[in-house]
Amino acid sequence: MAAEETIFSTLSGNAGVAAIVSNRIFPSVRPQDSIVPCIVYHREATQVINTIHGTTALTIATIAVRAVAATMATADAISDAVDTALAAHMHDDRASHYDPEADVFISTTIHLVRD
């Protein structure tokens, strides 16, 4: 299963995440007509780990999961739920900011997922 499929199936099947965002979980770009709160996720990088013989031993995807909401408190609550849902995958980083153009708060978590 590709990392993006793992992220989607894990988040969409998690009751804590669904309680906040319902089914509003989108790959790559938030649709223009979508409402908040929601989640947008995308692959930021792929790390390929090779053996000394040149074969691929492991591929790890770096996935950014953005919680988008009308308030920072809700964005942070979504990110907390995402971290809990994705506990089986390494959590690497977290950052928050306000997007004045869209008038939303965004809390981004980075997760490393086996691809």
N, C-alpha and C positions, 0 to 999 in steps of 0.2 A: 504494500500500500504506500503510495506517495505521501510525503510529509503533509502536504496540503489536505489530502483526504483524511489523514489521521487527525489533524487539527479540527477540521469541520465536523467529522463524526463524533469526536470527543466533546467538543463544545455544544453541538446541537443536541447531544444526548444527555447533557448534564442538567439536572433540575435547578441547581443554583444559578447557572448562567441563564437558562430559559426563563426563570422567574423575573429576571431583569430585562432581558432583550427579546424575549419570545423567540421567534424564528428569524430575527433580523441579524443574520450572520452572513457576511458577503466576502467573496474572494477579491482581492486587489483594489477595487474601487467601490465606494458607497454610491448606490444609484441616486441620481439627483432628486427623485421624488420620494426617497425613503425618509422615514421619521426616526428620531432618536428616542431612546438610546438604541445603539446597535454596535456590532463588532465588525471590523474590517481586518482581514489578515492577508499577508503576502510573504513570499520568500524573499529574503534579503541577500542570502548567499548560500553557496553549497561548498562544503569542504569534503574533498575526496581523500581518503587515507589508503595508501597503497602498501602492499607487502614489499619486502626486499626483492621479490621476483617480478614486480611490476604489475601484479594483479590488484584489483580493487578489493580491499578488505572491508571497508566501511564507508558509507556516505552519510554525512550529517548536514541537515538543512537548518539554516538560521531563519526562523519564522518570526516576523513582527506581528503582534496581535494588538490592534488599536481599539480601545474602548471609547466610543464617541457618545457624548451626552450633553444635556443642557446645563448641567452643573458639574463642578469638579468632584463633589462628593459622590455623585452617581457614577462618573467615569472611574473613580478609584474603587468603588464597590464592584463594578464590573471586572476591573483588573484583579481584584482580590478573588472573585469567583473563577476567573480564568486561571489564575495561579493554582487554585485548589483543584480545578478540573484537570489541569495539565501537570499535576504533581509527579507523574511518572516520567516526565521529560524535564531535562535540565532547564532551570530558569536562569537567564544570563543577566538581564538588565531591566530597569523600569524608569520611565521618564514621563512627565506630564507637561502639557502646554494648552494655551487657548488659541483657537483659530478665529480671528476677528471677521474674516471674510464669510465663514459659514456660521459664525456665532455659536460655536460649540467648544466644549472642553474635550481634550483627548488625553488619555492615559495609555501609554504604549508599553507593553511587556515583550521581551525577547525570549524566545524559547529555542532550544536546540533539540531537533527531532531526527531520529534515525530515518533515513530515506529508503 
